[in-house]
Amino acid sequence: MRKYLIIISILLFSLKSFSQNENASKTKFTNFLSKSYYSINLGGIFYPFSNENLIDGYATNTFSRDWFSGRLLLGHKIIDDFSAQFGTM
């Protein structure tokens, strides 16, 4: 019986600690930043290239590729159904 009381008291204590109120954030975004967003994508190309990957009739002596690539996207929500975006690779 004593084990059950200890387990119940631990559960009640843990539930009380999870129900504490969060502190309100002291920082506020400007109207412009609240409607802006960004995306950063990174990737790599690790498969081999050869003349077999080219369309029939095309061939090359050398292959050049970047192993690592990245993309940056910046956007701003102008109205609910219209956004402007800029992206670069």
N, C-alpha and C positions, 0 to 999 in steps of 0.2 A: 504494500500500500504506500509505503514511504517513497518507493521508486516512482510510482505514478504521480505523486505530488511534486516531486522534483522535476519530472519531465513536463508536467503541465505548467509549472511556474517558469521553466526555461522557455517554453513555447509562448506563454503570455508576455514575458519580457522581450523576446525577440520580435513579436508582432508589434509591441508598443514602439520599439526602436525604428521599425520600418514606417510607422505612420507619422513620423515627425514632419512638420511643414518645411518646405524648401525655402531658402532665402531668396527674396526677390532680386533679380539682376539689377545692378546699379548702372549698367551701360545701356545705351539706346542707340540703335542704328539711325542714320539719317534716312530721309525718305528715298534718296537716290540709292543708297547701299541696300536698303531693304528690298528693292526690286531688281537688284543685280545678282548675277550668278557667274560661276566659272567652272571649267572642267579641265583636268589635266590627265592625259592618257600617255602611258609609256609602253613600249613594246619592242620586241626583237624578231628578226627574221633568221631562222636557223636551218631552213631547208636548202638543199643544194640546187643550183641552177646549171643547166646545160643547154646545148642546142636543141635537145628534144623538147624543151619547154616552148620553143618558138614556133610560129606558124610555118607551115611548109613553104619552102622557097627562101626563107630567111636564115642567116647564120652569122655568127660572130666569132672572132678569135679570142676575145677576152671578155670577162664578166666583172662588173664592178657593182657592189651593193653596200649599203650601210647596214651593219648588224643591228644597230640600235636606232630607234626612232621615237619621236614624241610629238604630241599635239596639244595645243593650248586653245581653249575656246572661252571667249568672254561674251557675256550677253546681258541685256537689260530689258526688262518687261515694261513696255511703254503703256499699254492698256491690257486688259484681261486676255484679249485674243490676238495681241500683236506684240512681238518681241523683235529686237535687233540683235544680231550675233556677228561676231568676228572670230575667225579661226585661222590658225596657221600650223603648218607641220614643219 
